[in-house]
Amino acid sequence: MALILFFVFLLTSTTNSVAVTTDLTAFIYKTCNQTLQNQTTTLKLDSFFKTLVSQSSVTNFFQTTITNITGLYQCRSDLSHTKCNTCIQKLTNTIQTSCYSARAQLVGCYMWYEVDVFHVDYSPVNGLWHEECGVRAGIGSYFDMAKNQALRNLVDSVGNKNGYFAKRFEYYYSYKDYTVYVLGQCEGDLGGDDCVDCVKTAVDFAQADCGSSFTGDVYLKKCYISYSDGGDDDGGNAGGFVALMVVTVVFMFLQS
């Protein structure tokens, strides 16, 4: 009886504690275009960043020009202003401050700036900045089919959701459920068809470069997308599996 109680305790405590919360301030990538030699401009950047941090307490997207510095930040649309502010504060300590133009991306937010009109970044709106692909499932696999459908749904939906869409889709193939979580976001000043075109381009990159990978993240200049196999929104999916193992052990014990 004591052993049964132990397994029941393990079941309840495990399913409530194994979820892993995504670190919204985890580093993704950063870039720097040409090195500044002007110490005065570097000091102006400090003031510029303070303005962005202040604004992040009240809005998830902000773009401005102060003297000769233009830039913006954007937080994920589902983040509270408090979490957005935390993310942007981390960004100001992450982004390089000695560049004519620079970008930095964390899980929950990103930022870019450029100094002087003569050093403006003229890269295309849909140009690729960074991508990450996970382990491959195999072309033509059922997960691959589910992932392709989820990405099509993302493209179809993001234009109707103010430039942000995140959802877990479930598909049923050959007597088994396949779950794919997708997320897409466009820069705050990119709307309508331009946003859809950007997300579609990101999906095309994901399909071409990540193929049948279980996870994929593609970052363009004005939008980014992410997809992953199953799990919940914050990445915790182990609880059900561990609980199933515990229940199985209890059942075997009762049968013995």
C-alpha positions as CSV (number, residue, x, y, z in Angstrom):
1,M,0.0,0.0,0.0
2,A,2.8,2.4,0.9
3,L,4.4,1.7,-2.5
4,I,1.1,2.5,-4.3
5,L,0.9,5.8,-2.4
6,F,4.4,6.6,-3.4
7,F,3.6,6.2,-7.1
8,V,0.4,8.3,-6.7
9,F,2.5,11.0,-5.1
10,L,5.1,10.8,-7.9
11,L,2.3,11.0,-10.5
12,T,0.7,14.2,-9.1
13,S,4.0,15.9,-8.3
14,T,5.6,15.1,-11.6
15,T,2.8,16.2,-13.8
16,N,2.7,19.6,-12.0
17,S,6.4,20.4,-12.1
18,V,8.0,19.1,-15.2
19,A,6.9,21.9,-17.6
20,V,9.8,23.9,-18.8
21,T,9.2,27.7,-19.2
22,T,10.9,29.3,-22.2
23,D,13.4,31.9,-21.3
24,L,12.1,34.9,-23.2
25,T,15.5,36.6,-22.8
26,A,17.5,33.7,-24.3
27,F,19.9,34.9,-27.0
28,I,19.2,34.0,-30.7
29,Y,21.6,36.1,-32.8
30,K,23.1,39.6,-33.3
31,T,24.8,41.5,-36.1
32,C,27.0,44.5,-36.5
33,N,27.7,46.4,-39.7
34,Q,30.9,48.5,-39.7
35,T,32.6,49.8,-36.5
36,L,32.0,53.2,-35.2
37,Q,35.0,55.4,-34.4
38,N,33.0,58.2,-32.9
39,Q,32.8,58.1,-29.1
40,T,30.2,60.9,-29.1
41,T,27.8,58.7,-31.1
42,T,28.4,55.8,-28.7
43,L,27.2,58.0,-25.9
44,K,24.2,59.1,-27.9
45,L,23.3,55.4,-28.3
46,D,23.2,55.0,-24.5
47,S,20.6,57.8,-24.4
48,F,18.7,56.2,-27.4
49,F,18.5,52.8,-25.6
50,K,17.2,54.4,-22.4
51,T,14.3,55.9,-24.5
52,L,13.5,52.4,-25.9
53,V,13.6,50.8,-22.4
54,S,11.3,53.5,-21.1
55,Q,8.8,52.9,-23.9
56,S,8.8,49.2,-23.5
57,S,6.9,49.6,-20.2
58,V,3.9,50.9,-22.2
59,T,4.0,49.4,-25.7
60,N,5.3,46.3,-27.4
61,F,6.5,48.1,-30.5
62,F,8.3,51.5,-30.8
63,Q,10.2,53.2,-33.6
64,T,11.9,56.5,-33.4
65,T,14.7,58.8,-34.6
66,I,16.8,60.8,-32.2
67,T,19.3,63.1,-33.7
68,N,21.2,60.9,-36.2
69,I,20.1,57.5,-34.8
70,T,17.1,55.6,-36.1
71,G,15.8,52.3,-34.6
72,L,13.1,50.3,-33.0
73,Y,12.3,47.4,-30.8
74,Q,9.5,44.8,-30.9
75,C,8.3,42.4,-28.3
76,R,6.2,39.4,-29.0
77,S,2.6,40.5,-29.1
78,D,1.5,38.0,-26.4
79,L,3.9,39.4,-23.8
80,S,2.8,41.7,-21.1
81,H,4.4,45.2,-20.9
82,T,6.3,44.0,-17.8
83,K,7.8,41.1,-19.7
84,C,8.5,43.2,-22.7
85,N,10.4,45.7,-20.5
86,T,12.5,42.9,-19.0
87,C,13.3,41.6,-22.5
88,I,14.3,45.0,-23.9
89,Q,16.5,45.8,-20.9
90,K,18.3,42.5,-21.6
91,L,18.6,43.5,-25.3
92,T,20.4,46.8,-24.5
93,N,23.1,44.8,-22.7
94,T,23.2,42.3,-25.7
95,I,23.3,44.5,-28.8
96,Q,26.6,45.8,-30.0
97,T,27.0,49.5,-29.4
98,S,29.9,50.3,-31.6
99,C,28.3,49.8,-35.1
100,Y,26.8,52.0,-37.8
101,S,23.9,49.5,-37.8
102,A,23.2,46.5,-35.5
103,R,20.5,44.0,-34.7
104,A,19.9,41.7,-31.8
105,Q,17.2,39.0,-31.3
106,L,16.2,37.3,-28.1
107,V,13.4,34.7,-27.9
108,G,10.8,37.3,-26.8
109,C,12.0,40.5,-28.5
110,Y,14.4,42.2,-30.9
111,M,16.0,45.5,-31.6
112,W,17.9,47.3,-34.4
113,Y,19.4,50.7,-34.9
114,E,21.3,52.6,-37.6
115,V,23.5,55.7,-37.4
116,D,23.5,58.4,-40.2
117,V,21.7,58.2,-43.5
118,F,24.9,57.3,-45.2
119,H,25.1,54.0,-43.5
120,V,21.4,52.9,-43.7
121,D,20.8,49.2,-44.0
122,Y,19.3,48.7,-47.5
123,S,18.9,45.0,-47.3
124,P,15.5,43.7,-48.7
125,V,12.5,43.6,-46.5
126,N,12.2,39.8,-47.0
127,G,16.0,39.2,-46.7
128,L,17.1,36.3,-44.6
129,W,19.0,37.3,-41.4
130,H,19.2,34.1,-39.4
131,E,17.7,30.6,-39.3
132,E,17.9,27.5,-37.1
133,C,16.8,24.0,-38.0
134,G,16.4,21.0,-35.7
135,V,16.6,17.2,-36.2
136,R,14.9,16.0,-39.4
137,A,11.9,13.7,-39.2
138,G,12.2,12.4,-42.8
139,I,10.7,13.8,-46.0
140,G,7.2,12.5,-46.5
141,S,6.8,11.5,-42.9
142,Y,3.4,12.1,-41.2
143,F,5.0,14.9,-39.1
144,D,6.3,16.5,-42.3
145,M,2.8,16.5,-43.7
146,A,1.4,18.0,-40.4
147,K,4.1,20.6,-40.3
148,N,3.5,21.7,-43.9
149,Q,-0.3,22.1,-43.3
150,A,0.4,24.1,-40.1
151,L,2.7,26.5,-41.9
152,R,0.1,27.0,-44.7
153,N,-2.4,27.8,-41.9
154,L,0.1,30.3,-40.5
155,V,0.4,32.1,-43.8
156,D,-3.4,32.2,-44.2
157,S,-4.0,33.5,-40.7
158,V,-1.3,36.0,-39.9
159,G,-2.7,38.8,-42.1
160,N,-6.0,38.7,-40.1
161,K,-4.3,38.8,-36.7
162,N,-2.6,42.2,-36.7
163,G,0.7,40.7,-37.8
164,Y,0.9,38.1,-35.0
165,F,-0.4,34.5,-35.0
166,A,0.5,31.6,-32.7
167,K,-1.4,28.3,-32.4
168,R,-1.0,24.6,-31.9
169,F,-2.5,22.5,-34.6
170,E,-3.4,18.9,-34.3
171,Y,-3.7,16.5,-37.2
172,Y,-4.6,12.9,-37.4
173,Y,-2.8,10.5,-39.7
174,S,-2.8,6.7,-39.7
175,Y,-4.4,6.4,-36.3
176,K,-2.1,8.9,-34.6
177,D,-2.2,12.5,-33.6
178,Y,0.5,14.9,-34.7
179,T,0.8,18.3,-33.1
180,V,2.6,21.3,-34.5
181,Y,3.0,24.6,-32.8
182,V,3.5,27.6,-35.1
183,L,4.2,31.3,-34.5
184,G,4.7,34.2,-36.8
185,Q,5.1,37.9,-36.3
186,C,5.6,40.9,-38.5
187,E,7.3,44.2,-37.6
188,G,4.8,46.6,-36.2
189,D,4.8,48.9,-39.2
190,L,4.4,46.1,-41.7
191,G,0.7,45.3,-42.3
192,G,-1.7,43.6,-44.6
193,D,-0.4,41.9,-47.7
194,D,3.2,43.0,-47.0
195,C,3.1,41.1,-43.7
196,V,1.6,38.0,-45.4
197,D,4.3,38.2,-48.2
198,C,7.0,38.4,-45.6
199,V,5.7,35.4,-43.6
200,K,5.2,33.4,-46.8
201,T,8.9,34.1,-47.7
202,A,10.0,33.0,-44.2
203,V,7.9,29.8,-44.6
204,D,9.5,29.2,-48.0
205,F,13.0,29.5,-46.4
206,A,11.9,27.0,-43.7
207,Q,10.6,24.5,-46.2
208,A,13.7,24.8,-48.4
209,D,16.4,24.9,-45.7
210,C,14.8,23.1,-42.7
211,G,12.9,20.5,-44.8
212,S,11.3,17.9,-42.5
213,S,13.1,19.1,-39.3
214,F,11.0,18.8,-36.1
215,T,11.8,22.5,-35.3
216,G,12.6,25.5,-37.4
217,D,13.1,29.2,-36.8
218,V,13.5,31.7,-39.6
219,Y,14.3,35.4,-39.1
220,L,13.9,37.9,-41.9
221,K,14.4,41.7,-41.8
222,K,10.7,42.5,-41.1
223,C,9.2,39.2,-39.8
224,Y,10.0,35.8,-38.3
225,I,8.4,32.4,-37.9
226,S,8.9,29.4,-35.7
227,Y,7.5,25.9,-35.6
228,S,8.0,23.0,-33.3
229,D,6.8,19.4,-32.8
230,G,4.1,19.1,-30.2
231,G,4.7,20.3,-26.7
232,D,2.8,23.2,-25.2
233,D,3.3,26.9,-25.7
234,D,6.1,27.2,-23.2
235,G,8.0,24.1,-24.3
236,G,6.9,21.7,-21.6
237,N,5.6,18.4,-22.9
238,A,7.3,15.8,-20.7
239,G,4.6,15.7,-18.0
240,G,2.1,13.5,-19.9
241,F,4.9,11.0,-20.9
242,V,6.2,10.7,-17.3
243,A,2.7,10.4,-15.9
244,L,2.0,7.6,-18.4
245,M,5.1,5.7,-17.3
246,V,4.1,6.1,-13.6
247,V,0.5,4.9,-14.3
248,T,1.9,1.9,-16.2
249,V,4.2,1.0,-13.2
250,V,1.3,1.2,-10.8
251,F,-0.9,-1.0,-13.0
252,M,1.9,-3.6,-13.3
253,F,2.3,-3.6,-9.5
254,L,-1.4,-4.1,-8.9
255,Q,-1.4,-7.0,-11.4
256,S,1.5,-8.7,-9.6
